[in-house]
Amino acid sequence: MHSVRMQIPNQYNRQWRIDAGLLFFPVAAAYGAMAVPLSVLAMTRSGWPSGLLGMAHGREMFFGFAMALVAGYLLGPLRPWRLYGFLAIWLVGRIAGIFFPGTLIAFCIGPLFALAVGALVIPRFRKARKWRNRAVMPILAGICLLPLMWRMNVTLPFAEMGALLFASLMLFMGGRYIAAAAAAAYQERGEVLAHRVQPHLEAVLLILLAVSAGLLLLAPIRSLAGAPMLAAGAVAVSRLMRWRLWRCRRVDVWAAGIGYGWVAFGVMALGLALALGTGTRAVLHVITIGGLGTLSTAVMARQHYLRRHKARPPEALMLGAIVLMAVATLSRLVSATDLVPRTPALWGAAGAWSISWSWLFIKMLTAANDRRGGENDSR
């Protein structure tokens, strides 16, 4: 009787947990689709909403949009009350930060979501046996503390540090994801992927990124961070080439690889800009639009279709993400030059970005019977 009584609560707990990705991935997609056009509107027309002007635009992209992606990917299954509590904090933080940026509630709630996610997720990596897995802890800690430091007006290069920390997380976790997905794709063809995680390159990559972050914090010599960033980007490109993703013949894997490549080249571009002492604002978008946009779309779509339908994401969706994110990235880069008028280029970037995320959001809501992604893929 004792064993029977103990089994009932356990089964109840399992039944009433919801994977955070099922909630936060669609929410992040919808928010990404709306926030960037609003930012361009604020910058080019009316100045409204004031919470998306200037550096605040980057704050919302990092600590609103990207943190929602982190929550969906890392929080895992949670009790409904806890999961919806996280969502409520995130939503109040976004509303207050965008429309009432100078209020006390924006000051208090804004950093709370990132701190709550960090408090739940970071301890899970303590028991990791390999130091490379434990290295996620300081990366996540830095990401989760940045919103609080922002609100407290701590003197930091927030844009560069935020981009570098999120790039580090994407190069680490994205590399693990791509290695597994590529290995499965190779196996489908009766082949074996020789170079999967590539631990030595991963270790070198983490060390170089840590050195870059440390130097970036030292204002008098921050330009020295450029050299390890260039090296880190080169290592990431080398790792990407060793996966030979062109042999996979899977568009979802290609999309993840292209996103990883955008991050790698973005880190190199940021390093070069720091080394030369030029502006970094434009090149940050290689990481945030090309890298974060493409890689996260690939990961979110694959996880959604795998969990809900045991199928791959539709090829059209993945090809669309690759093309639209490339258009958005290049449009944003040329907007910082004299080659084209700035405002149309900004709207072109925002439009391509918004269409891509809107497409993904709609597919997440309406793809209940969509099997066009291909044969079942439970790996």
DACORMO-V795985 format. One record per pair of residues at least 4 apart in sequence whose ideal C-beta (glycine too) atoms are under 6 Angstrom apart, sorted by the first residue. I is the first residue (numbers start at 1). J is the second residue. D is the distance in Angstrom with one decimal. If there is no record, write none. Layout:
# DACORMO-V795985
[[I J D] [I J D]]
This chain:
# DACORMO-V795985
[[17 77 3.9] [18 80 5.8] [18 83 5.4] [19 77 5.1] [20 24 5.3] [20 71 5.8] [20 72 5.3] [20 75 3.6] [20 78 5.9] [20 83 6.0] [21 25 4.9] [21 72 4.1] [21 303 5.7] [24 28 5.8] [24 68 5.1] [24 71 4.9] [24 72 3.4] [25 72 4.6] [25 300 4.6] [26 361 5.8] [26 364 4.7] [27 68 5.9] [28 68 3.8] [28 69 5.1] [29 357 4.8] [29 360 4.8] [29 361 4.0] [30 361 5.0] [31 35 5.6] [31 65 5.7] [32 65 5.1] [32 357 4.2] [33 354 4.7] [33 357 4.0] [33 358 4.4] [35 60 5.8] [36 350 4.7] [36 353 5.2] [37 350 4.8] [37 354 5.4] [38 52 5.6] [39 52 4.3] [39 57 4.4] [40 44 5.8] [40 346 5.0] [40 347 5.9] [40 350 4.5] [41 45 5.3] [42 47 5.9] [42 48 6.0] [42 49 5.8] [42 52 4.6] [42 53 5.1] [44 343 5.0] [49 98 5.0] [49 99 5.3] [50 101 6.0] [51 56 5.4] [51 97 5.1] [51 98 3.9] [51 101 3.9] [52 56 5.7] [52 57 5.1] [52 98 5.9] [58 159 5.2] [59 63 5.5] [60 64 4.3] [61 65 5.1] [62 66 5.1] [62 162 4.4] [63 67 5.3] [63 114 6.0] [63 147 4.4] [64 94 5.2] [66 166 5.7] [67 114 5.4] [69 296 5.2] [70 74 5.8] [71 75 5.1] [71 117 5.2] [74 121 4.7] [78 82 4.6] [78 83 4.2] [80 84 6.0] [89 112 5.5] [89 113 4.7] [90 113 4.7] [92 109 5.1] [93 97 5.8] [93 109 4.6] [93 110 5.0] [93 113 5.3] [95 99 5.9] [96 100 5.0] [96 105 4.8] [96 106 3.9] [96 109 5.6] [97 101 5.8] [97 106 5.2] [97 110 5.2] [100 106 5.6] [101 106 5.4] [105 109 5.4] [106 110 5.4] [107 151 5.3] [110 147 5.8] [110 151 5.8] [111 115 5.8] [111 147 4.0] [111 148 3.9] [111 151 5.6] [114 144 4.4] [114 147 4.8] [115 144 5.8] [117 121 5.8] [118 122 5.1] [118 140 5.8] [118 144 3.2] [122 137 5.3] [122 140 5.2] [125 134 5.6] [125 136 5.1] [125 137 5.0] [128 133 3.5] [128 134 4.8] [132 202 5.9] [132 203 5.8] [135 206 5.0] [136 140 5.8] [139 165 5.9] [139 168 5.1] [139 169 5.3] [142 165 4.9] [143 165 5.0] [145 149 6.0] [146 162 5.8] [149 154 4.0] [150 158 5.8] [156 161 5.9] [157 161 5.4] [158 162 5.7] [159 284 5.9] [160 216 6.0] [160 280 5.7] [161 216 5.9] [163 167 6.0] [163 284 4.8] [163 287 4.9] [164 213 5.8] [167 263 5.3] [167 267 5.3] [167 287 5.1] [168 209 4.5] [169 173 5.8] [170 174 4.6] [170 263 5.0] [170 295 5.8] [171 175 5.9] [171 236 5.4] [171 263 5.9] [174 260 5.2] [174 295 5.2] [177 299 5.9] [178 182 5.7] [178 256 5.1] [178 260 6.0] [179 196 4.4] [179 197 5.1] [181 253 5.1] [182 193 5.5] [182 243 5.1] [182 245 5.9] [182 248 5.7] [182 253 5.7] [183 193 4.5] [183 196 5.7] [184 379 4.0] [185 248 3.8] [185 250 4.6] [185 253 5.3] [186 191 4.5] [186 193 4.4] [195 242 4.3] [198 202 5.9] [198 239 5.4] [201 235 5.7] [201 239 4.8] [204 235 5.5] [205 232 5.7] [205 235 4.9] [208 228 4.6] [208 231 5.2] [208 232 3.9] [209 232 5.2] [211 228 4.5] [212 225 4.7] [212 228 4.5] [212 229 4.7] [215 224 5.0] [215 225 3.8] [216 222 5.5] [216 225 4.4] [223 274 5.4] [223 275 5.9] [225 229 6.0] [225 274 5.5] [226 271 4.2] [226 274 3.9] [226 275 3.0] [229 267 5.3] [229 270 5.8] [229 271 2.8] [230 268 5.3] [230 271 4.1] [232 267 5.6] [233 264 4.8] [233 267 4.1] [233 268 3.2] [236 264 3.6] [237 264 4.9] [240 260 5.6] [240 261 5.7] [245 253 5.7] [245 254 6.0] [245 257 4.1] [248 253 4.5] [251 315 4.5] [251 318 4.3] [251 319 5.9] [252 298 5.8] [252 302 5.3] [252 312 5.7] [252 313 5.3] [252 318 5.1] [255 298 3.9] [255 318 4.5] [255 321 5.8] [255 322 5.4] [256 295 5.9] [256 298 4.0] [258 294 5.5] [258 322 5.6] [259 291 5.7] [259 294 3.4] [259 295 2.8] [259 298 5.9] [260 295 6.0] [262 266 6.0] [262 290 3.3] [262 291 4.0] [262 294 5.8] [263 287 5.8] [263 291 3.4] [266 286 3.4] [266 287 3.5] [266 291 5.3] [269 283 4.1] [269 286 5.3] [270 280 5.9] [270 283 5.5] [273 278 4.9] [273 280 4.6] [273 283 5.2] [280 284 6.0] [282 333 5.8] [282 336 3.8] [284 288 6.0] [285 289 4.7] [285 332 4.5] [286 290 5.1] [287 291 4.7] [288 292 5.1] [289 293 5.0] [289 328 5.1] [289 329 4.5] [289 332 5.9] [290 325 5.9] [290 329 3.9] [291 295 5.9] [292 296 5.5] [293 325 4.3] [294 325 4.4] [296 300 5.8] [297 321 4.3] [297 360 5.8] [301 313 3.8] [302 306 5.8] [302 313 5.7] [303 307 6.0] [304 308 5.9] [304 364 5.5] [305 309 5.1] [305 311 5.2] [305 313 4.6] [305 373 5.6] [310 376 4.9] [310 378 5.5] [311 371 5.6] [311 373 4.6] [311 376 5.8] [312 373 3.8] [312 374 4.5] [312 377 5.1] [313 317 5.4] [313 318 5.8] [313 373 5.1] [314 372 4.9] [314 373 4.8] [315 319 6.0] [317 363 5.8] [320 324 5.7] [320 359 6.0] [321 325 5.8] [321 356 5.3] [324 352 4.5] [324 355 5.8] [324 356 3.9] [325 356 6.0] [327 331 5.9] [327 352 4.1] [328 349 4.6] [328 352 3.9] [328 353 4.2] [331 345 5.1] [331 348 4.1] [331 349 3.8] [332 349 4.1] [334 339 5.3] [334 340 5.4] [334 345 5.4] [335 342 5.0] [335 345 3.5] [335 346 5.0] [340 345 5.0] [347 351 5.9] [350 354 5.9] [354 358 5.9] [362 366 5.8] [363 367 4.8]]
